[in-house]
Amino acid sequence: MLYDIGLKISYEYDRSASTGRHMLRMMPANLPGEQQVVSASLIIDPEVQERSELIDFFGNTAVEIAYRAPHEKIVFDLRCRVDRHAPERGPVASPSLQALADEIAAYDSLEPSAPHHFLGRSPRVRTTPEMDAYARLLVKPDMPAFDVMKAIGEALHRDMVFDSKATTVDTSPEEAFAGKRGVCQDFAHIMIACLRGIGMPAGYVSGFLRTIPPKGKPRLAGADAMHAWVRAWCGREAGWVEFDPTNDVLVQNDHIVIGRGRDYSDVAPVKGVMRTAGSQTSEQAVDVIPLT
C-alpha cells in the first residue's frame, strides 16, 4: 500500500524562547520487507541554527535541532511517501511462556532487537501487582505466547474505554489502568506492562494510522492520527509480532511505523529543552492518503 503522509505539529509560547534544543522522531522508518520511505522532507519554521540526522540505538531515524535565536513558535511540517507492505499475520507457531523463558535465556545477543531490552522496567513502564494479576487471569497453562499476546490485547480493548480527555501525555500506565480509560498511548503502555509482568518481552511502536471515514461521508483533511501500538516477542521462530489493543487488530498495512522502542520515551515525536517562561500550546494535524 502506497501512502502520501502529511504531519504538522506546531508549538506556540506565551513568551519568546531565547534558546532551545530538540530531538525529533517523526520520520517514517525504512524496514526491509515491511516498509520503504520513497521520499520525505521535514521543513522547520523558523529556520534552525543547527540540524543533524542520526540513527538511535533501536534503529529509529532522529533529527536533532538547536535554536540560538529568540522564537515565539515552532512549526514542524513533514511530507513523505511511504510504501507499506507488512507481512500477512495469521496464527503463528510459538512456545508456551515457560518455553519462551528458556528461549530468552538462550538468546546470546544484546542487539537492538534482542528480547532482553524489553523485559524489565523502562522509563515510562513498570509492572504492578494489579496489572500482573489482570494478565495472569487471562493466561491458561501451556498457552502459546502468540495467543497470550492476543488474549491480553483483546481483553484491554474490551475492558478499557477510549477517552481522549481522561489522560494526558504524562499520565502513568497505573493511573490509566485504574481508571480503565485513556488513549492509544495508555492502551499500549498498559499492554506492555501486562506482558512484561508475565515474562513476555514487549515494546512500543509509534506511527500513523490510516482512518477510513463512515460510508457515504467524505474524507476530512487532517483527520487521520499519530498512533501507538505494541510489539511482543513470541519466540525465536515467530519473532516480533505487532498488535493494536486500541483497535483489537494485528498490525498490517493500515499502520505505518515511525519508531520502535521500550516505551513512549524512546520514540516521542518531539523531546527537548528550551529557555523560556510561561505556558505553551500545541496543535497537530495528520493526513494519511492511500494512493494504491
C-alpha positions, 0 to 999 in steps of 0.5 A, a space after each residue: 500500500 502506497 501512502 502520501 503522509 502529511 504531519 504538522 505539529 506546531 508549538 506556540 509560547 506565551 513568551 519568546 524562547 531565547 534558546 532551545 534544543 530538540 530531538 525529533 522522531 517523526 520520520 517514517 522508518 525504512 524496514 526491509 520487507 515491511 516498509 520503504 520511505 520513497 521520499 520525505 522532507 521535514 521543513 522547520 519554521 523558523 529556520 534552525 541554527 543547527 540540524 543533524 540526522 542520526 540513527 538511535 540505538 533501536 534503529 529509529 531515524 532522529 533529527 536533532 535541532 538547536 535554536 540560538 535565536 529568540 522564537 515565539 513558535 515552532 512549526 514542524 511540517 513533514 511530507 513523505 511517501 511511504 510504501 507499506 507492505 507488512 507481512 500477512 499475520 495469521 496464527 503463528 507457531 510459538 512456545 508456551 511462556 515457560 518455553 519462551 523463558 528458556 528461549 530468552 535465556 538462550 538468546 546470546 545477543 544484546 542487539 537492538 532487537 534482542 528480547 532482553 531490552 524489553 523485559 524489565 522496567 523502562 522509563 515510562 513502564 513498570 509492572 504492578 501487582 494489579 496489572 500482573 494479576 489482570 494478565 495472569 487471569 487471562 493466561 491458561 497453562 501451556 498457552 502459546 505466547 502468540 495467543 497470550 499476546 492476543 488474549 491480553 490485547 483483546 481483553 484491554 480493548 474490551 475492558 478499557 474505554 477510549 477517552 481522549 480527555 481522561 489522560 494526558 501525555 504524562 499520565 502513568 500506565 497505573 493511573 490509566 489502568 485504574 481508571 480503565 480509560 485513556 488513549 492509544 498511548 495508555 492502551 499500549 503502555 498498559 499492554 506492555 506492562 501486562 506482558 512484561 509482568 508475565 515474562 513476555 518481552 514487549 515494546 512500543 511502536 509509534 506511527 500513523 494510522 490510516 482512518 477510513 471515514 463512515 460510508 457515504 461521508 467524505 474524507 476530512 483533511 487532517 483527520 487521520 492520527 499519530 498512533 501507538 501500538 505494541 510489539 511482543 516477542 513470541 519466540 525465536 521462530 515467530 519473532 516480533 509480532 505487532 498488535 493494536 489493543 486500541 483497535 483489537 487488530 494485528 498490525 498490517 498495512 493500515 499502520 505505518 511505523 515511525 519508531 520502535 522502542 521500550 516505551 513512549 520515551 524512546 520514540 516521542 515525536 518531539 523531546 527537548 529543552 528550551 529557555 523560556 517562561 510561561 505556558 505553551 500550546 500545541 496543535 497537530 494535524 495528520 493526513 494519511 492518503 492511500 494512493 494504491 
